[in-house]
Amino acid sequence: MKIGDKIKELRELRGISQRQLAIKAELDPSYLSIVESGKRTNITLDVARRLSAALGVNLEELIESETSDKNEKMSIADKLREIRTSKGLTQEALGQLSGLGRTYVNHIECGRIPNITIQTAQKLAGALDVSTDDLMEVKTSDKAGLPDKSMADMLKAFTSDFADKLQKLEIIEIPVRGVIPAGNPAVEEEIDLGVIRVPREVVEGKIDRVFALKIGGESLSGDGLHYGDNVLIDPDAPIIDGKIYAVRIGGTEVLARHVYKENGHLRLESSNGEYKRLLATDVEIQGRLIYQMRKL
């Protein structure tokens, strides 16, 4: 027996009208009419509980005919529409109550938004006055709904993901070893200029090897690098044409330039037209620029 027929049978046995049952179960009368007519073939657990209480029967008795179908649960779109209409709410009203807006609610119910977050589910459940579990009761294979996980599992996954993101935002101190000319080559001089502070995610996996240098010229101004800016250098980064590297020329002079491989030597280019290109064979790559911090 279909759920609509079961409700109608129990209602008529008790001699009450659709309207009386709807009022007693705190449902919209038009919604109950749709269920009994068979136009609505599924009802939510919350609705079933209300009806069973109003009819004076236990929940199992009301839904026993539907037991074999319980593995095929509703999609999140159908579930949301089901609960909303059972409450007599329009999409506009639900959008206002949840703070999500009518358009967003409409897109969920139409399947244009195939997945909703836990936070969105909580807002909708709160506005509909049902538990999040009732709203998220979707079939396992339904990719248009929420993942088939318990709230505890999803909360654990969310907490773990949040912890990972928080760790990546941890501030790391990197030593500034000296000034790198971004102008004409100059003799290398390593000095202690303190430290710079960057998010851990910038140097993830490279913390033990990266170091910082301070820009000492304007040859890379076209890249947004100016005198006094700090840059992070990764000495193990591979050479890729066009990337910016700290290089040593002739064993002593250092500078920062775009590096290109060309016929057995390296071409060093600036991004400022006032500086000429350099062709060199006696070049030692000190490392690639992987991050820059503008001077405040």
Secondary structure as GFF3:
##gff-version 3
##sequence-region A 1 296
A	DSSP	alpha_helix	3	13	.	.	.	ID=ss1
A	DSSP	alpha_helix	18	24	.	.	.	ID=ss2
A	DSSP	alpha_helix	29	37	.	.	.	ID=ss3
A	DSSP	alpha_helix	45	55	.	.	.	ID=ss4
A	DSSP	alpha_helix	59	63	.	.	.	ID=ss5
A	DSSP	three_ten_helix	64	69	.	.	.	ID=ss6
A	DSSP	alpha_helix	76	86	.	.	.	ID=ss7
A	DSSP	alpha_helix	91	98	.	.	.	ID=ss8
A	DSSP	alpha_helix	102	109	.	.	.	ID=ss9
A	DSSP	alpha_helix	118	128	.	.	.	ID=ss10
A	DSSP	alpha_helix	132	135	.	.	.	ID=ss11
A	DSSP	alpha_helix	151	168	.	.	.	ID=ss12
A	DSSP	beta_strand	171	180	.	.	.	ID=ss13
A	DSSP	beta_strand	186	187	.	.	.	ID=ss14
A	DSSP	beta_strand	195	199	.	.	.	ID=ss15
A	DSSP	three_ten_helix	200	202	.	.	.	ID=ss16
A	DSSP	beta_strand	211	215	.	.	.	ID=ss17
A	DSSP	three_ten_helix	221	223	.	.	.	ID=ss18
A	DSSP	beta_strand	230	234	.	.	.	ID=ss19
A	DSSP	beta_strand	244	249	.	.	.	ID=ss20
A	DSSP	beta_strand	253	262	.	.	.	ID=ss21
A	DSSP	beta_strand	265	269	.	.	.	ID=ss22
A	DSSP	beta_strand	278	280	.	.	.	ID=ss23
A	DSSP	beta_strand	283	293	.	.	.	ID=ss24
###
